[in-house]
Every structure is written in structure tokens, then in C-alpha cells.
Amino acid sequence: PLMPVGSGVLFSDIKKDVIELVLELHLSDFDFFASGESGFHEKVAHEPTSVFKLGGGYNGFKPLTLFSDVEGSFDIQTSATKKVDIFSLNAGVEYKLIENVVFRLEAENIFDQRYEIWPDYTEGGVQFYASVKYKVLK
């Protein structure tokens, strides 16, 4: 469970030996966020020991919202002797169709980074998504 630490700052101990930190800042038409997770536990193969995400959005062109973020995963053990770090730049736009419905276009891994976490299986590459989200209000 997330616990408020201060205005826009959340801290959570989400599982044993893992610390998660989430920071959010809302200024007029701008939203910024930073989040990270680090584990002090024994290293598990093919899983990062720490991850971060830093990004923001601008909603001054209502009903459009522009957003972008950068993500990183560190110290991924891919074999007995090889480790990899992954960075990804993502961006997109949301369009509010009606009160509870949003149409979203998104591009992930804009710089087309390729990486191999599992032997003989290359992952990554730029990816494009389109979605419609309906929010149920209570």
C-alpha cells in the first residue's frame, strides 16, 4: 500500500527487500513524475535489480494531452558473465473524446534499442500502440 510522505510524494515498501519511491508534481497544465524501485535481495536471473521512470505531460492543448517519459532497467543478468542495462524513450498523445473516454496513441522505445535478455532471443525495437480507455466513475 502507498503511504503519503508529503504533498505529491508517495513511499511504499511493496514486497520484502524492495523499496519503491514515487514522486509527482502538478503545476498548472504540466504534470511531472519520477518513480524508482530497487531491490536489496539476492539477484534473480533475467530480472533487473533496479528500475526508474521519469516523465511528464502537458495538457494545455485541451482536449489533447502530450506526454513523454524515459525508463531504465539496470543490472539484468543475461548469462553467467553478461549483464545488460536498458533505456527507453517513450512519447504519445491522449485525446479526451467525452467525459470518461480517452483515445491514446503511443510510441515506445523511440530510439529502437535492441537487447538480448534471454539467450538467442532479441527483444526491443520501436513499438506503436493505439487504445481507447473508459473510466468508470463511482
Secondary structure, DSSP 8 states (H G I E B T S, - for coil): --EEEETTEEEEEEETTEEEEEEEEEETTEEEEEEEEEE-S---TTS-SEEEEEEEEEEEETTEEEEEEEEEEEEEE-SSS-EEEEEEEEEEEEEEEETTEEEEEEEE-TT--EEEEETTEEEE--EEEEEEEE----
